[in-house]
Each structure stands twice: as structure tokens, then as C-alpha cells.
């Protein structure tokens, strides 16, 4: 299934504003993050498990247990952005 990813703040600087990926049906936000980390490079660095990140699924804050659906939008951002 297709999932649109949005990145904000320092994550956006490293990975760009957005991308679309294919992900297995029933995947959680945590599984999506792990898939991106497994790519290596900048994805592994900015999304690493040691880094505190926030996520929003379809513009609603969520934790990593939230399940994504086909066509969903998932955003990753640092704990504090903007101001």
C-alpha cells in the first residue's frame, strides 16, 4: 500500500519535505520508522531509535503503535518545532 511521508524541521533538512513509499498492509508507525532506518544513510541517522521524534498520522499526533492505512499521511518531526 502507498503511504505519503512528510518531514519537518531538521528532518526535512536532511531528507527533503516528503516522499511516498510502499509499505505492508497493517504496518504500524514504528514499523514504518524501522523500514526507513533500514535504508541506511541519512534516513538511519535522523530517524535513529536513540533520537526522540514525534509523529502524526493523518494530521493527528500518534504513538508508534498506530496502524497506517493505504493513502495515509505520516509525518515525523522533532519534539519542538517552529516558534
Secondary structure, 3 states (H helix, E strand, C coil): CEEEEEECCHHHHHHCCEEEEECCCCCEHHHHHHHHHCCCHHHHHHCCCCCCEEEEECCEEECCCCECCCCCEEEEEECCCCC
